[in-house]
């Protein structure tokens, strides 16, 4: 089985990208980032829809 990276990117204005083999880690880090930098609570579902797997 090939390992895949999961990644979530913020809009270019922000430039934040989180990338990991671990989907849960990506979601966790993106949630923290959204809270800290954007003062936003993003749901896991929303983050999953933003996530790219490659
Ligand atoms: Zn951001």
mmCIF file of the protein (N, C-alpha, C, O) and its ligand, coordinates in Angstrom:
data_MODEL
# 
_entry.id   MODEL 
# 
loop_
_entity.id 
_entity.type 
_entity.pdbx_number_of_molecules 
1 polymer     1 
2 non-polymer 1 
# 
_entity_poly.entity_id                      1 
_entity_poly.type                           'polypeptide(L)' 
_entity_poly.nstd_linkage                   no 
_entity_poly.nstd_monomer                   no 
_entity_poly.pdbx_seq_one_letter_code       
;(UNK)(UNK)(UNK)(UNK)(UNK)(UNK)(UNK)(UNK)(UNK)(UNK)(UNK)(UNK)(UNK)(UNK)(UNK)(UNK)
(UNK)(UNK)(UNK)(UNK)(UNK)(UNK)(UNK)(UNK)(UNK)(UNK)(UNK)(UNK)(UNK)(UNK)(UNK)(UNK)
(UNK)(UNK)(UNK)(UNK)(UNK)(UNK)(UNK)(UNK)(UNK)(UNK)(UNK)(UNK)(UNK)(UNK)(UNK)(UNK)
(UNK)(UNK)(UNK)(UNK)(UNK)(UNK)
;
_entity_poly.pdbx_seq_one_letter_code_can   XXXXXXXXXXXXXXXXXXXXXXXXXXXXXXXXXXXXXXXXXXXXXXXXXXXXXX 
_entity_poly.pdbx_strand_id                 A 
# 
loop_
_entity_poly_seq.entity_id 
_entity_poly_seq.num 
_entity_poly_seq.mon_id 
_entity_poly_seq.hetero 
1 1  UNK n 
1 2  UNK n 
1 3  UNK n 
1 4  UNK n 
1 5  UNK n 
1 6  UNK n 
1 7  UNK n 
1 8  UNK n 
1 9  UNK n 
1 10 UNK n 
1 11 UNK n 
1 12 UNK n 
1 13 UNK n 
1 14 UNK n 
1 15 UNK n 
1 16 UNK n 
1 17 UNK n 
1 18 UNK n 
1 19 UNK n 
1 20 UNK n 
1 21 UNK n 
1 22 UNK n 
1 23 UNK n 
1 24 UNK n 
1 25 UNK n 
1 26 UNK n 
1 27 UNK n 
1 28 UNK n 
1 29 UNK n 
1 30 UNK n 
1 31 UNK n 
1 32 UNK n 
1 33 UNK n 
1 34 UNK n 
1 35 UNK n 
1 36 UNK n 
1 37 UNK n 
1 38 UNK n 
1 39 UNK n 
1 40 UNK n 
1 41 UNK n 
1 42 UNK n 
1 43 UNK n 
1 44 UNK n 
1 45 UNK n 
1 46 UNK n 
1 47 UNK n 
1 48 UNK n 
1 49 UNK n 
1 50 UNK n 
1 51 UNK n 
1 52 UNK n 
1 53 UNK n 
1 54 UNK n 
# 
loop_
_struct_asym.id 
_struct_asym.entity_id 
A 1 
B 2 
# 
loop_
_chem_comp.id 
_chem_comp.type 
_chem_comp.mon_nstd_flag 
UNK 'L-peptide linking' . 
ZN  non-polymer         . 
# 
_pdbx_entity_nonpoly.entity_id   2 
_pdbx_entity_nonpoly.name        ? 
_pdbx_entity_nonpoly.comp_id     ZN 
# 
_pdbx_nonpoly_scheme.asym_id         B 
_pdbx_nonpoly_scheme.entity_id       2 
_pdbx_nonpoly_scheme.mon_id          ZN 
_pdbx_nonpoly_scheme.ndb_seq_num     1 
_pdbx_nonpoly_scheme.pdb_seq_num     101 
_pdbx_nonpoly_scheme.auth_seq_num    101 
_pdbx_nonpoly_scheme.pdb_mon_id      ZN 
_pdbx_nonpoly_scheme.auth_mon_id     ZN 
_pdbx_nonpoly_scheme.pdb_strand_id   A 
_pdbx_nonpoly_scheme.pdb_ins_code    . 
# 
loop_
_atom_site.group_PDB 
_atom_site.id 
_atom_site.type_symbol 
_atom_site.label_atom_id 
_atom_site.label_alt_id 
_atom_site.label_comp_id 
_atom_site.label_asym_id 
_atom_site.label_entity_id 
_atom_site.label_seq_id 
_atom_site.pdbx_PDB_ins_code 
_atom_site.Cartn_x 
_atom_site.Cartn_y 
_atom_site.Cartn_z 
_atom_site.occupancy 
_atom_site.B_iso_or_equiv 
_atom_site.pdbx_formal_charge 
_atom_site.auth_seq_id 
_atom_site.auth_comp_id 
_atom_site.auth_asym_id 
_atom_site.auth_atom_id 
_atom_site.pdbx_PDB_model_num 
ATOM   1   N  N  . UNK A 1 1  ? 0.834   -1.214 0.000  1.00 0.00 ? 1   UNK A N  1 
ATOM   2   C  CA . UNK A 1 1  ? 0.000   0.000  0.000  1.00 0.00 ? 1   UNK A CA 1 
ATOM   3   C  C  . UNK A 1 1  ? 0.868   1.262  0.000  1.00 0.00 ? 1   UNK A C  1 
ATOM   4   O  O  . UNK A 1 1  ? 1.806   1.396  0.786  1.00 0.00 ? 1   UNK A O  1 
ATOM   5   N  N  . UNK A 1 2  ? 0.538   2.146  -0.871 1.00 0.00 ? 2   UNK A N  1 
ATOM   6   C  CA . UNK A 1 2  ? 1.275   3.404  -0.932 1.00 0.00 ? 2   UNK A CA 1 
ATOM   7   C  C  . UNK A 1 2  ? 0.803   4.343  0.169  1.00 0.00 ? 2   UNK A C  1 
ATOM   8   O  O  . UNK A 1 2  ? -0.393  4.459  0.439  1.00 0.00 ? 2   UNK A O  1 
ATOM   9   N  N  . UNK A 1 3  ? 1.742   4.994  0.781  1.00 0.00 ? 3   UNK A N  1 
ATOM   10  C  CA . UNK A 1 3  ? 1.387   5.974  1.807  1.00 0.00 ? 3   UNK A CA 1 
ATOM   11  C  C  . UNK A 1 3  ? 0.970   7.277  1.153  1.00 0.00 ? 3   UNK A C  1 
ATOM   12  O  O  . UNK A 1 3  ? 1.561   7.731  0.174  1.00 0.00 ? 3   UNK A O  1 
ATOM   13  N  N  . UNK A 1 4  ? -0.053  7.852  1.719  1.00 0.00 ? 4   UNK A N  1 
ATOM   14  C  CA . UNK A 1 4  ? -0.530  9.121  1.166  1.00 0.00 ? 4   UNK A CA 1 
ATOM   15  C  C  . UNK A 1 4  ? -0.419  10.234 2.184  1.00 0.00 ? 4   UNK A C  1 
ATOM   16  O  O  . UNK A 1 4  ? -0.583  10.025 3.386  1.00 0.00 ? 4   UNK A O  1 
ATOM   17  N  N  . UNK A 1 5  ? -0.140  11.402 1.683  1.00 0.00 ? 5   UNK A N  1 
ATOM   18  C  CA . UNK A 1 5  ? -0.147  12.591 2.523  1.00 0.00 ? 5   UNK A CA 1 
ATOM   19  C  C  . UNK A 1 5  ? -1.531  13.208 2.527  1.00 0.00 ? 5   UNK A C  1 
ATOM   20  O  O  . UNK A 1 5  ? -2.193  13.293 1.492  1.00 0.00 ? 5   UNK A O  1 
ATOM   21  N  N  . UNK A 1 6  ? -1.954  13.632 3.687  1.00 0.00 ? 6   UNK A N  1 
ATOM   22  C  CA . UNK A 1 6  ? -3.142  14.465 3.790  1.00 0.00 ? 6   UNK A CA 1 
ATOM   23  C  C  . UNK A 1 6  ? -2.662  15.884 3.989  1.00 0.00 ? 6   UNK A C  1 
ATOM   24  O  O  . UNK A 1 6  ? -1.699  16.117 4.721  1.00 0.00 ? 6   UNK A O  1 
ATOM   25  N  N  . UNK A 1 7  ? -3.313  16.830 3.354  1.00 0.00 ? 7   UNK A N  1 
ATOM   26  C  CA . UNK A 1 7  ? -2.934  18.220 3.585  1.00 0.00 ? 7   UNK A CA 1 
ATOM   27  C  C  . UNK A 1 7  ? -4.150  19.130 3.581  1.00 0.00 ? 7   UNK A C  1 
ATOM   28  O  O  . UNK A 1 7  ? -5.141  18.886 2.893  1.00 0.00 ? 7   UNK A O  1 
ATOM   29  N  N  . UNK A 1 8  ? -4.039  20.183 4.369  1.00 0.00 ? 8   UNK A N  1 
ATOM   30  C  CA . UNK A 1 8  ? -5.061  21.238 4.379  1.00 0.00 ? 8   UNK A CA 1 
ATOM   31  C  C  . UNK A 1 8  ? -4.350  22.564 4.199  1.00 0.00 ? 8   UNK A C  1 
ATOM   32  O  O  . UNK A 1 8  ? -3.372  22.856 4.887  1.00 0.00 ? 8   UNK A O  1 
ATOM   33  N  N  . UNK A 1 9  ? -4.844  23.358 3.277  1.00 0.00 ? 9   UNK A N  1 
ATOM   34  C  CA . UNK A 1 9  ? -4.248  24.665 3.005  1.00 0.00 ? 9   UNK A CA 1 
ATOM   35  C  C  . UNK A 1 9  ? -5.214  25.784 3.346  1.00 0.00 ? 9   UNK A C  1 
ATOM   36  O  O  . UNK A 1 9  ? -6.407  25.704 3.054  1.00 0.00 ? 9   UNK A O  1 
ATOM   37  N  N  . UNK A 1 10 ? -4.684  26.826 3.968  1.00 0.00 ? 10  UNK A N  1 
ATOM   38  C  CA . UNK A 1 10 ? -5.429  28.057 4.159  1.00 0.00 ? 10  UNK A CA 1 
ATOM   39  C  C  . UNK A 1 10 ? -5.398  28.847 2.853  1.00 0.00 ? 10  UNK A C  1 
ATOM   40  O  O  . UNK A 1 10 ? -4.605  28.539 1.962  1.00 0.00 ? 10  UNK A O  1 
ATOM   41  N  N  . UNK A 1 11 ? -6.254  29.862 2.733  1.00 0.00 ? 11  UNK A N  1 
ATOM   42  C  CA . UNK A 1 11 ? -6.166  30.718 1.547  1.00 0.00 ? 11  UNK A CA 1 
ATOM   43  C  C  . UNK A 1 11 ? -4.768  31.333 1.416  1.00 0.00 ? 11  UNK A C  1 
ATOM   44  O  O  . UNK A 1 11 ? -4.052  31.467 2.409  1.00 0.00 ? 11  UNK A O  1 
ATOM   45  N  N  . UNK A 1 12 ? -4.379  31.707 0.182  1.00 0.00 ? 12  UNK A N  1 
ATOM   46  C  CA . UNK A 1 12 ? -3.031  32.253 -0.047 1.00 0.00 ? 12  UNK A CA 1 
ATOM   47  C  C  . UNK A 1 12 ? -2.692  33.461 0.823  1.00 0.00 ? 12  UNK A C  1 
ATOM   48  O  O  . UNK A 1 12 ? -1.525  33.674 1.150  1.00 0.00 ? 12  UNK A O  1 
ATOM   49  N  N  . UNK A 1 13 ? -3.699  34.257 1.203  1.00 0.00 ? 13  UNK A N  1 
ATOM   50  C  CA . UNK A 1 13 ? -3.449  35.411 2.077  1.00 0.00 ? 13  UNK A CA 1 
ATOM   51  C  C  . UNK A 1 13 ? -2.806  34.978 3.379  1.00 0.00 ? 13  UNK A C  1 
ATOM   52  O  O  . UNK A 1 13 ? -2.015  35.713 3.970  1.00 0.00 ? 13  UNK A O  1 
ATOM   53  N  N  . UNK A 1 14 ? -3.149  33.783 3.820  1.00 0.00 ? 14  UNK A N  1 
ATOM   54  C  CA . UNK A 1 14 ? -2.623  33.264 5.075  1.00 0.00 ? 14  UNK A CA 1 
ATOM   55  C  C  . UNK A 1 14 ? -1.351  32.473 4.823  1.00 0.00 ? 14  UNK A C  1 
ATOM   56  O  O  . UNK A 1 14 ? -0.324  32.703 5.461  1.00 0.00 ? 14  UNK A O  1 
ATOM   57  N  N  . UNK A 1 15 ? -1.431  31.541 3.886  1.00 0.00 ? 15  UNK A N  1 
ATOM   58  C  CA . UNK A 1 15 ? -0.249  30.783 3.498  1.00 0.00 ? 15  UNK A CA 1 
ATOM   59  C  C  . UNK A 1 15 ? 0.061   29.570 4.356  1.00 0.00 ? 15  UNK A C  1 
ATOM   60  O  O  . UNK A 1 15 ? 1.070   28.897 4.145  1.00 0.00 ? 15  UNK A O  1 
ATOM   61  N  N  . UNK A 1 16 ? -0.808  29.287 5.329  1.00 0.00 ? 16  UNK A N  1 
ATOM   62  C  CA . UNK A 1 16 ? -0.574  28.143 6.204  1.00 0.00 ? 16  UNK A CA 1 
ATOM   63  C  C  . UNK A 1 16 ? -0.922  26.840 5.495  1.00 0.00 ? 16  UNK A C  1 
ATOM   64  O  O  . UNK A 1 16 ? -1.963  26.731 4.847  1.00 0.00 ? 16  UNK A O  1 
ATOM   65  N  N  . UNK A 1 17 ? -0.051  25.867 5.624  1.00 0.00 ? 17  UNK A N  1 
ATOM   66  C  CA . UNK A 1 17 ? -0.341  24.524 5.121  1.00 0.00 ? 17  UNK A CA 1 
ATOM   67  C  C  . UNK A 1 17 ? 0.057   23.497 6.161  1.00 0.00 ? 17  UNK A C  1 
ATOM   68  O  O  . UNK A 1 17 ? 1.138   23.583 6.744  1.00 0.00 ? 17  UNK A O  1 
ATOM   69  N  N  . UNK A 1 18 ? -0.794  22.546 6.391  1.00 0.00 ? 18  UNK A N  1 
ATOM   70  C  CA . UNK A 1 18 ? -0.425  21.438 7.268  1.00 0.00 ? 18  UNK A CA 1 
ATOM   71  C  C  . UNK A 1 18 ? -0.492  20.146 6.461  1.00 0.00 ? 18  UNK A C  1 
ATOM   72  O  O  . UNK A 1 18 ? -1.425  19.910 5.694  1.00 0.00 ? 18  UNK A O  1 
ATOM   73  N  N  . UNK A 1 19 ? 0.530   19.322 6.664  1.00 0.00 ? 19  UNK A N  1 
ATOM   74  C  CA . UNK A 1 19 ? 0.666   18.111 5.854  1.00 0.00 ? 19  UNK A CA 1 
ATOM   75  C  C  . UNK A 1 19 ? 1.173   16.983 6.737  1.00 0.00 ? 19  UNK A C  1 
ATOM   76  O  O  . UNK A 1 19 ? 2.136   17.154 7.485  1.00 0.00 ? 19  UNK A O  1 
ATOM   77  N  N  . UNK A 1 20 ? 0.527   15.842 6.649  1.00 0.00 ? 20  UNK A N  1 
ATOM   78  C  CA . UNK A 1 20 ? 0.966   14.692 7.436  1.00 0.00 ? 20  UNK A CA 1 
ATOM   79  C  C  . UNK A 1 20 ? 0.401   13.411 6.851  1.00 0.00 ? 20  UNK A C  1 
ATOM   80  O  O  . UNK A 1 20 ? -0.568  13.435 6.092  1.00 0.00 ? 20  UNK A O  1 
ATOM   81  N  N  . UNK A 1 21 ? 1.015   12.293 7.210  1.00 0.00 ? 21  UNK A N  1 
ATOM   82  C  CA . UNK A 1 21 ? 0.427   11.003 6.844  1.00 0.00 ? 21  UNK A CA 1 
ATOM   83  C  C  . UNK A 1 21 ? -0.808  10.713 7.680  1.00 0.00 ? 21  UNK A C  1 
ATOM   84  O  O  . UNK A 1 21 ? -1.668  9.915  7.307  1.00 0.00 ? 21  UNK A O  1 
ATOM   85  N  N  . UNK A 1 22 ? -0.869  11.386 8.819  1.00 0.00 ? 22  UNK A N  1 
ATOM   86  C  CA . UNK A 1 22 ? -1.919  11.111 9.789  1.00 0.00 ? 22  UNK A CA 1 
ATOM   87  C  C  . UNK A 1 22 ? -3.073  12.104 9.651  1.00 0.00 ? 22  UNK A C  1 
ATOM   88  O  O  . UNK A 1 22 ? -2.943  13.276 10.004 1.00 0.00 ? 22  UNK A O  1 
ATOM   89  N  N  . UNK A 1 23 ? -4.191  11.626 9.139  1.00 0.00 ? 23  UNK A N  1 
ATOM   90  C  CA . UNK A 1 23 ? -5.355  12.471 8.885  1.00 0.00 ? 23  UNK A CA 1 
ATOM   91  C  C  . UNK A 1 23 ? -5.819  13.209 10.147 1.00 0.00 ? 23  UNK A C  1 
ATOM   92  O  O  . UNK A 1 23 ? -6.165  14.389 10.097 1.00 0.00 ? 23  UNK A O  1 
ATOM   93  N  N  . UNK A 1 24 ? -5.820  12.498 11.268 1.00 0.00 ? 24  UNK A N  1 
ATOM   94  C  CA . UNK A 1 24 ? -6.276  13.121 12.511 1.00 0.00 ? 24  UNK A CA 1 
ATOM   95  C  C  . UNK A 1 24 ? -5.346  14.230 12.967 1.00 0.00 ? 24  UNK A C  1 
ATOM   96  O  O  . UNK A 1 24 ? -5.789  15.239 13.515 1.00 0.00 ? 24  UNK A O  1 
ATOM   97  N  N  . UNK A 1 25 ? -4.060  14.037 12.740 1.00 0.00 ? 25  UNK A N  1 
ATOM   98  C  CA . UNK A 1 25 ? -3.083  15.055 13.114 1.00 0.00 ? 25  UNK A CA 1 
ATOM   99  C  C  . UNK A 1 25 ? -3.292  16.319 12.276 1.00 0.00 ? 25  UNK A C  1 
ATOM   100 O  O  . UNK A 1 25 ? -3.229  17.436 12.790 1.00 0.00 ? 25  UNK A O  1 
ATOM   101 N  N  . UNK A 1 26 ? -3.541  16.125 10.986 1.00 0.00 ? 26  UNK A N  1 
ATOM   102 C  CA . UNK A 1 26 ? -3.791  17.271 10.096 1.00 0.00 ? 26  UNK A CA 1 
ATOM   103 C  C  . UNK A 1 26 ? -5.021  18.054 10.558 1.00 0.00 ? 26  UNK A C  1 
ATOM   104 O  O  . UNK A 1 26 ? -5.008  19.284 10.611 1.00 0.00 ? 26  UNK A O  1 
ATOM   105 N  N  . UNK A 1 27 ? -6.065  17.325 10.885 1.00 0.00 ? 27  UNK A N  1 
ATOM   106 C  CA . UNK A 1 27 ? -7.298  17.977 11.339 1.00 0.00 ? 27  UNK A CA 1 
ATOM   107 C  C  . UNK A 1 27 ? -7.073  18.717 12.648 1.00 0.00 ? 27  UNK A C  1 
ATOM   108 O  O  . UNK A 1 27 ? -7.542  19.839 12.836 1.00 0.00 ? 27  UNK A O  1 
ATOM   109 N  N  . UNK A 1 28 ? -6.352  18.071 13.539 1.00 0.00 ? 28  UNK A N  1 
ATOM   110 C  CA . UNK A 1 28 ? -6.067  18.674 14.838 1.00 0.00 ? 28  UNK A CA 1 
ATOM   111 C  C  . UNK A 1 28 ? -5.252  19.962 14.698 1.00 0.00 ? 28  UNK A C  1 
ATOM   112 O  O  . UNK A 1 28 ? -5.563  20.976 15.324 1.00 0.00 ? 28  UNK A O  1 
ATOM   113 N  N  . UNK A 1 29 ? -4.216  19.908 13.879 1.00 0.00 ? 29  UNK A N  1 
ATOM   114 C  CA . UNK A 1 29 ? -3.359  21.075 13.688 1.00 0.00 ? 29  UNK A CA 1 
ATOM   115 C  C  . UNK A 1 29 ? -4.104  22.202 12.980 1.00 0.00 ? 29  UNK A C  1 
ATOM   116 O  O  . UNK A 1 29 ? -3.947  23.374 13.322 1.00 0.00 ? 29  UNK A O  1 
ATOM   117 N  N  . UNK A 1 30 ? -4.911  21.839 11.997 1.00 0.00 ? 30  UNK A N  1 
ATOM   118 C  CA . UNK A 1 30 ? -5.676  22.852 11.267 1.00 0.00 ? 30  UNK A CA 1 
ATOM   119 C  C  . UNK A 1 30 ? -6.708  23.515 12.175 1.00 0.00 ? 30  UNK A C  1 
ATOM   120 O  O  . UNK A 1 30 ? -6.948  24.718 12.073 1.00 0.00 ? 30  UNK A O  1 
ATOM   121 N  N  . UNK A 1 31 ? -7.318  22.727 13.066 1.00 0.00 ? 31  UNK A N  1 
ATOM   122 C  CA . UNK A 1 31 ? -8.270  23.283 14.025 1.00 0.00 ? 31  UNK A CA 1 
ATOM   123 C  C  . UNK A 1 31 ? -7.595  24.296 14.936 1.00 0.00 ? 31  UNK A C  1 
ATOM   124 O  O  . UNK A 1 31 ? -8.125  25.382 15.172 1.00 0.00 ? 31  UNK A O  1 
ATOM   125 N  N  . UNK A 1 32 ? -6.423  23.934 15.447 1.00 0.00 ? 32  UNK A N  1 
ATOM   126 C  CA . UNK A 1 32 ? -5.681  24.836 16.327 1.00 0.00 ? 32  UNK A CA 1 
ATOM   127 C  C  . UNK A 1 32 ? -5.288  26.109 15.596 1.00 0.00 ? 32  UNK A C  1 
ATOM   128 O  O  . UNK A 1 32 ? -5.403  27.212 16.132 1.00 0.00 ? 32  UNK A O  1 
ATOM   129 N  N  . UNK A 1 33 ? -4.829  25.943 14.380 1.00 0.00 ? 33  UNK A N  1 
ATOM   130 C  CA . UNK A 1 33 ? -4.432  27.105 13.580 1.00 0.00 ? 33  UNK A CA 1 
ATOM   131 C  C  . UNK A 1 33 ? -5.618  28.043 13.352 1.00 0.00 ? 33  UNK A C  1 
ATOM   132 O  O  . UNK A 1 33 ? -5.495  29.256 13.524 1.00 0.00 ? 33  UNK A O  1 
ATOM   133 N  N  . UNK A 1 34 ? -6.755  27.486 12.969 1.00 0.00 ? 34  UNK A N  1 
ATOM   134 C  CA . UNK A 1 34 ? -7.948  28.298 12.703 1.00 0.00 ? 34  UNK A CA 1 
ATOM   135 C  C  . UNK A 1 34 ? -8.363  29.067 13.951 1.00 0.00 ? 34  UNK A C  1 
ATOM   136 O  O  . UNK A 1 34 ? -8.763  30.229 13.879 1.00 0.00 ? 34  UNK A O  1 
ATOM   137 N  N  . UNK A 1 35 ? -8.263  28.403 15.085 1.00 0.00 ? 35  UNK A N  1 
ATOM   138 C  CA . UNK A 1 35 ? -8.634  29.016 16.358 1.00 0.00 ? 35  UNK A CA 1 
ATOM   139 C  C  . UNK A 1 35 ? -7.644  30.132 16.734 1.00 0.00 ? 35  UNK A C  1 
ATOM   140 O  O  . UNK A 1 35 ? -8.048  31.238 17.092 1.00 0.00 ? 35  UNK A O  1 
ATOM   141 N  N  . UNK A 1 36 ? -6.352  29.823 16.647 1.00 0.00 ? 36  UNK A N  1 
ATOM   142 C  CA . UNK A 1 36 ? -5.309  30.768 17.069 1.00 0.00 ? 36  UNK A CA 1 
ATOM   143 C  C  . UNK A 1 36 ? -5.184  31.960 16.128 1.00 0.00 ? 36  UNK A C  1 
ATOM   144 O  O  . UNK A 1 36 ? -5.102  33.106 16.570 1.00 0.00 ? 36  UNK A O  1 
ATOM   145 N  N  . UNK A 1 37 ? -5.172  31.680 14.838 1.00 0.00 ? 37  UNK A N  1 
ATOM   146 C  CA . UNK A 1 37 ? -4.868  32.732 13.857 1.00 0.00 ? 37  UNK A CA 1 
ATOM   147 C  C  . UNK A 1 37 ? -6.102  33.413 13.305 1.00 0.00 ? 37  UNK A C  1 
ATOM   148 O  O  . UNK A 1 37 ? -6.062  34.591 12.949 1.00 0.00 ? 37  UNK A O  1 
ATOM   149 N  N  . UNK A 1 38 ? -7.186  32.684 13.233 1.00 0.00 ? 38  UNK A N  1 
ATOM   150 C  CA . UNK A 1 38 ? -8.376  33.246 12.592 1.00 0.00 ? 38  UNK A CA 1 
ATOM   151 C  C  . UNK A 1 38 ? -9.553  33.382 13.553 1.00 0.00 ? 38  UNK A C  1 
ATOM   152 O  O  . UNK A 1 38 ? -10.616 33.885 13.188 1.00 0.00 ? 38  UNK A O  1 
ATOM   153 N  N  . UNK A 1 39 ? -9.345  32.923 14.788 1.00 0.00 ? 39  UNK A N  1 
ATOM   154 C  CA . UNK A 1 39 ? -10.405 32.967 15.791 1.00 0.00 ? 39  UNK A CA 1 
ATOM   155 C  C  . UNK A 1 39 ? -11.687 32.311 15.271 1.00 0.00 ? 39  UNK A C  1 
ATOM   156 O  O  . UNK A 1 39 ? -12.792 32.822 15.457 1.00 0.00 ? 39  UNK A O  1 
ATOM   157 N  N  . UNK A 1 40 ? -11.501 31.161 14.613 1.00 0.00 ? 40  UNK A N  1 
ATOM   158 C  CA . UNK A 1 40 ? -12.617 30.427 14.024 1.00 0.00 ? 40  UNK A CA 1 
ATOM   159 C  C  . UNK A 1 40 ? -12.672 29.007 14.568 1.00 0.00 ? 40  UNK A C  1 
ATOM   160 O  O  . UNK A 1 40 ? -11.643 28.365 14.781 1.00 0.00 ? 40  UNK A O  1 
ATOM   161 N  N  . UNK A 1 41 ? -13.883 28.534 14.785 1.00 0.00 ? 41  UNK A N  1 
ATOM   162 C  CA . UNK A 1 41 ? -14.072 27.129 15.110 1.00 0.00 ? 41  UNK A CA 1 
ATOM   163 C  C  . UNK A 1 41 ? -14.529 26.409 13.852 1.00 0.00 ? 41  UNK A C  1 
ATOM   164 O  O  . UNK A 1 41 ? -15.624 26.657 13.346 1.00 0.00 ? 41  UNK A O  1 
ATOM   165 N  N  . UNK A 1 42 ? -13.690 25.522 13.353 1.00 0.00 ? 42  UNK A N  1 
ATOM   166 C  CA . UNK A 1 42 ? -14.031 24.786 12.138 1.00 0.00 ? 42  UNK A CA 1 
ATOM   167 C  C  . UNK A 1 42 ? -14.332 23.336 12.521 1.00 0.00 ? 42  UNK A C  1 
ATOM   168 O  O  . UNK A 1 42 ? -13.605 22.722 13.301 1.00 0.00 ? 42  UNK A O  1 
ATOM   169 N  N  . UNK A 1 43 ? -15.398 22.811 11.965 1.00 0.00 ? 43  UNK A N  1 
ATOM   170 C  CA . UNK A 1 43 ? -15.771 21.439 12.289 1.00 0.00 ? 43  UNK A CA 1 
ATOM   171 C  C  . UNK A 1 43 ? -14.869 20.445 11.559 1.00 0.00 ? 43  UNK A C  1 
ATOM   172 O  O  . UNK A 1 43 ? -14.279 20.746 10.522 1.00 0.00 ? 43  UNK A O  1 
ATOM   173 N  N  . UNK A 1 44 ? -14.787 19.266 12.136 1.00 0.00 ? 44  UNK A N  1 
ATOM   174 C  CA . UNK A 1 44 ? -14.016 18.188 11.520 1.00 0.00 ? 44  UNK A CA 1 
ATOM   175 C  C  . UNK A 1 44 ? -14.528 17.894 10.109 1.00 0.00 ? 44  UNK A C  1 
ATOM   176 O  O  . UNK A 1 44 ? -13.756 17.638 9.185  1.00 0.00 ? 44  UNK A O  1 
ATOM   177 N  N  . UNK A 1 45 ? -15.859 17.938 9.973  1.00 0.00 ? 45  UNK A N  1 
ATOM   178 C  CA . UNK A 1 45 ? -16.479 17.680 8.668  1.00 0.00 ? 45  UNK A CA 1 
ATOM   179 C  C  . UNK A 1 45 ? -16.022 18.679 7.599  1.00 0.00 ? 45  UNK A C  1 
ATOM   180 O  O  . UNK A 1 45 ? -15.698 18.315 6.469  1.00 0.00 ? 45  UNK A O  1 
ATOM   181 N  N  . UNK A 1 46 ? -16.011 19.960 8.009  1.00 0.00 ? 46  UNK A N  1 
ATOM   182 C  CA . UNK A 1 46 ? -15.580 21.024 7.091  1.00 0.00 ? 46  UNK A CA 1 
ATOM   183 C  C  . UNK A 1 46 ? -14.104 20.830 6.705  1.00 0.00 ? 46  UNK A C  1 
ATOM   184 O  O  . UNK A 1 46 ? -13.726 20.972 5.542  1.00 0.00 ? 46  UNK A O  1 
ATOM   185 N  N  . UNK A 1 47 ? -13.298 20.506 7.697  1.00 0.00 ? 47  UNK A N  1 
ATOM   186 C  CA . UNK A 1 47 ? -11.871 20.300 7.432  1.00 0.00 ? 47  UNK A CA 1 
ATOM   187 C  C  . UNK A 1 47 ? -11.650 19.113 6.498  1.00 0.00 ? 47  UNK A C  1 
ATOM   188 O  O  . UNK A 1 47 ? -10.774 19.136 5.634  1.00 0.00 ? 47  UNK A O  1 
ATOM   189 N  N  . UNK A 1 48 ? -12.459 18.081 6.691  1.00 0.00 ? 48  UNK A N  1 
ATOM   190 C  CA . UNK A 1 48 ? -12.328 16.910 5.804  1.00 0.00 ? 48  UNK A CA 1 
ATOM   191 C  C  . UNK A 1 48 ? -12.647 17.267 4.365  1.00 0.00 ? 48  UNK A C  1 
ATOM   192 O  O  . UNK A 1 48 ? -12.050 16.729 3.432  1.00 0.00 ? 48  UNK A O  1 
ATOM   193 N  N  . UNK A 1 49 ? -13.606 18.192 4.190  1.00 0.00 ? 49  UNK A N  1 
ATOM   194 C  CA . UNK A 1 49 ? -13.961 18.607 2.832  1.00 0.00 ? 49  UNK A CA 1 
ATOM   195 C  C  . UNK A 1 49 ? -12.872 19.476 2.208  1.00 0.00 ? 49  UNK A C  1 
ATOM   196 O  O  . UNK A 1 49 ? -12.775 19.586 0.986  1.00 0.00 ? 49  UNK A O  1 
ATOM   197 N  N  . UNK A 1 50 ? -12.047 20.099 3.073  1.00 0.00 ? 50  UNK A N  1 
ATOM   198 C  CA . UNK A 1 50 ? -10.943 20.936 2.577  1.00 0.00 ? 50  UNK A CA 1 
ATOM   199 C  C  . UNK A 1 50 ? -9.670  20.123 2.358  1.00 0.00 ? 50  UNK A C  1 
ATOM   200 O  O  . UNK A 1 50 ? -8.725  20.579 1.714  1.00 0.00 ? 50  UNK A O  1 
ATOM   201 N  N  . UNK A 1 51 ? -9.667  18.920 2.902  1.00 0.00 ? 51  UNK A N  1 
ATOM   202 C  CA . UNK A 1 51 ? -8.440  18.132 2.896  1.00 0.00 ? 51  UNK A CA 1 
ATOM   203 C  C  . UNK A 1 51 ? -8.155  17.529 1.528  1.00 0.00 ? 51  UNK A C  1 
ATOM   204 O  O  . UNK A 1 51 ? -9.048  17.032 0.842  1.00 0.00 ? 51  UNK A O  1 
ATOM   205 N  N  . UNK A 1 52 ? -6.876  17.591 1.156  1.00 0.00 ? 52  UNK A N  1 
ATOM   206 C  CA . UNK A 1 52 ? -6.440  16.947 -0.076 1.00 0.00 ? 52  UNK A CA 1 
ATOM   207 C  C  . UNK A 1 52 ? -5.630  15.714 0.280  1.00 0.00 ? 52  UNK A C  1 
ATOM   208 O  O  . UNK A 1 52 ? -4.834  15.725 1.220  1.00 0.00 ? 52  UNK A O  1 
ATOM   209 N  N  . UNK A 1 53 ? -5.838  14.675 -0.465 1.00 0.00 ? 53  UNK A N  1 
ATOM   210 C  CA . UNK A 1 53 ? -5.032  13.470 -0.258 1.00 0.00 ? 53  UNK A CA 1 
ATOM   211 C  C  . UNK A 1 53 ? -4.225  13.214 -1.515 1.00 0.00 ? 53  UNK A C  1 
ATOM   212 O  O  . UNK A 1 53 ? -4.765  13.051 -2.609 1.00 0.00 ? 53  UNK A O  1 
ATOM   213 N  N  . UNK A 1 54 ? -2.938  13.184 -1.327 1.00 0.00 ? 54  UNK A N  1 
ATOM   214 C  CA . UNK A 1 54 ? -2.093  12.914 -2.499 1.00 0.00 ? 54  UNK A CA 1 
ATOM   215 C  C  . UNK A 1 54 ? -0.804  12.199 -2.133 1.00 0.00 ? 54  UNK A C  1 
ATOM   216 O  O  . UNK A 1 54 ? 0.009   11.904 -3.009 1.00 0.00 ? 54  UNK A O  1 
HETATM 217 ZN ZN . ZN  B 2 .  ? -4.675  30.402 8.191  1.00 0.00 ? 101 ZN  A ZN 1 
# 
